[in-house]
Amino acid sequence: MPKKEESAAEAIRVFPLAALRKECRRLYDISASTFDGATAGLRPDKEYTVEEVKNAIEKWQGRKV
């Protein structure tokens, strides 16, 4: 019988930045242009968790203008 418990490492899913951008309204309640600004410093060829991008967005939104 297979184990029903998953380790924390197995439960974390990563996505290409473009996939997260496509769903940015649903995931983060922000526009695509806001997503682009907030993630400008992230590498587009790397994969990220939803939480990693959320943290980048919150950090960007907290910057002084």
C-alpha positions as CSV (number, residue, x, y, z in Angstrom):
1,M,0.0,0.0,0.0
2,P,1.5,3.4,-1.0
3,K,2.3,6.0,1.6
4,K,-0.2,8.9,1.7
5,E,2.3,11.3,3.2
6,E,4.3,13.5,0.9
7,S,7.5,15.2,1.9
8,A,7.5,19.0,1.8
9,A,10.0,18.9,-1.1
10,E,7.7,16.7,-3.2
11,A,4.7,18.9,-2.6
12,I,6.4,22.1,-3.9
13,R,5.7,22.7,-7.5
14,V,7.6,25.1,-9.8
15,F,6.4,26.7,-13.0
16,P,8.0,28.7,-15.8
17,L,7.8,32.4,-15.3
18,A,5.6,32.7,-18.5
19,A,3.0,30.3,-17.0
20,L,2.8,32.3,-13.8
21,R,2.4,35.5,-15.9
22,K,-0.4,33.9,-17.8
23,E,-2.3,33.2,-14.5
24,C,-1.2,36.4,-12.7
25,R,-4.7,37.8,-12.3
26,R,-6.0,34.6,-10.7
27,L,-2.9,33.9,-8.6
28,Y,-1.8,37.3,-7.4
29,D,-4.8,39.6,-8.3
30,I,-2.5,41.9,-10.4
31,S,-2.4,42.9,-14.1
32,A,0.1,41.5,-16.5
33,S,1.9,44.8,-16.7
34,T,2.3,44.9,-12.9
35,F,3.6,41.3,-13.0
36,D,6.1,42.3,-15.7
37,G,7.4,45.2,-13.6
38,A,7.6,43.1,-10.4
39,T,9.4,40.2,-12.0
40,A,11.7,42.2,-14.2
41,G,14.7,41.1,-12.2
42,L,13.9,37.4,-12.3
43,R,15.3,35.1,-15.0
44,P,12.7,34.2,-17.6
45,D,14.3,30.8,-18.3
46,K,14.2,29.7,-14.6
47,E,11.2,28.1,-12.9
48,Y,9.7,29.5,-9.7
49,T,7.2,28.5,-7.1
50,V,4.0,30.6,-6.7
51,E,5.3,31.7,-3.3
52,E,8.7,32.9,-4.7
53,V,7.0,35.1,-7.3
54,K,4.5,36.3,-4.7
55,N,7.4,37.4,-2.5
56,A,9.0,39.2,-5.4
57,I,5.8,41.0,-6.2
58,E,5.3,42.1,-2.5
59,K,8.9,43.3,-2.3
60,W,8.4,45.3,-5.6
61,Q,5.1,46.8,-4.4
62,G,6.7,47.9,-1.2
63,R,9.4,49.9,-2.9
64,K,9.4,53.7,-2.6
65,V,8.8,55.6,-5.8
